[in-house]
Amino acid sequence: MPIHRLNHAVLYVRDAEKSSEFYSRVLGFRRLPFELPGAIFMQAEGSSNDHDLGLFSIGEGAGPSMAGRQTVGLYHLAWEVDTLQDLAEISDRLSAEKALVGATDHGTTKALYGRDPDGIDFEVAWLVPADRIEGDAAPTVRALDITAEIAKYGAETLSGIGVSRPAPIEA
């Protein structure tokens, strides 16, 4: 049986309370009523998962993640949003938190890159709907201009949710 999506992520953080406040403010995650000692579970708006994010406190003395710099480990998680308007609003929130570390146009994906209070990177992306993809859909890496993308696709056009390129046509 093939895997078709990520159900949830669990992060070790210095302070789950502080991190939950960040993910709530910036990405709109809501705190769920069930908790474990030192752990907080959160759900994304509109999600049907029992939780989308688990945050486990390991203490203020924890060192920074060295994944990708000195050790192996996860680089980032990517969450999808419904519209470019959602992406623009998250860009504003990330900027206000001084947590926006990049904004990239990958062709079929329009992506923001953020960093949480513990230095853990994440991505928030809007995917071009398959019927709006132009050309060969080859991945690109160029600066993202959300205003120009809204002018091109519309602020409320629904994301291609899980579709980053058209499926090949079988003969």
C-alpha positions, -999 to +999 in steps of 0.1 A: +000+000+000+016+033-011+021+062+013+002+092+001+006+119+028+021+129+061-004+124+089+015+143+117+049+155+128+064+154+163+092+179+172+115+179+202+116+215+213+130+234+243+096+246+256+064+231+242+043+260+256+064+286+238+065+266+205+027+260+206+021+297+210+043+303+179+026+277+157-008+290+168+000+326+160+019+320+128+002+290+112-031+289+130-027+255+147-050+250+176-040+234+209-059+202+216-073+194+251-053+162+255-017+165+267+010+144+282+035+157+307+058+181+288+039+175+255+013+195+236-007+183+206-020+206+179-043+205+150-043+225+118-074+245+109-097+223+088-078+191+096-095+158+103-064+143+119-065+136+157-034+158+157-010+173+131+018+184+153+032+171+186+056+192+206+077+176+233+097+198+257+133+187+264+144+218+283+160+252+279+195+237+280+190+218+248+215+226+221+205+237+186+198+211+159+229+205+138+210+185+112+223+193+078+253+213+092+271+187+113+247+158+117+221+139+096+185+147+103+153+162+089+157+195+070+120+207+071+084+198+070+061+213+043+025+223+049+001+232+021-024+261+022-056+264+002-050+298-015-024+324-024-042+348+000-035+323+028+002+322+017+003+360+017-012+362+052+013+337+065+041+356+049+030+387+068+028+368+101+062+351+095+077+385+087+062+401+118+078+373+139+111+377+121+107+340+112+106+343+074+139+329+060+130+325+024+103+328-003+108+307-035+089+301-067+095+265-077+073+267-108+045+244-097+049+253-060+050+287-044+068+283-011+077+302+021+104+290+044+101+298+081+121+290+113+104+284+147+118+296+180+141+265+183+155+270+148+135+242+132+128+250+096+095+245+079+079+253+046+044+265+037+034+261+001+006+267-024+006+243-054-005+254-088-036+235-099-027+208-125-050+225-151-031+258-147+004+244-151+022+258-181+050+243-201+070+213-190+066+219-152+103+215-147+112+226-111+127+261-107+143+281-080+136+318-082+124+346-059+087+344-051+066+375-058+033+367-041+016+398-055+025+388-091+013+352-084-020+365-070-024+387-102-017+356-123-037+329-105-061+348-083-061+353-045-088+326-038-078+300-064-077+266-046-043+249-044-036+218-064-035+201-030-011+172-034-007+178-072+026+194-081+026+183-118+001+166-141-001+129-141+015+113-172-009+103-199-009+065-205-011+053-240 
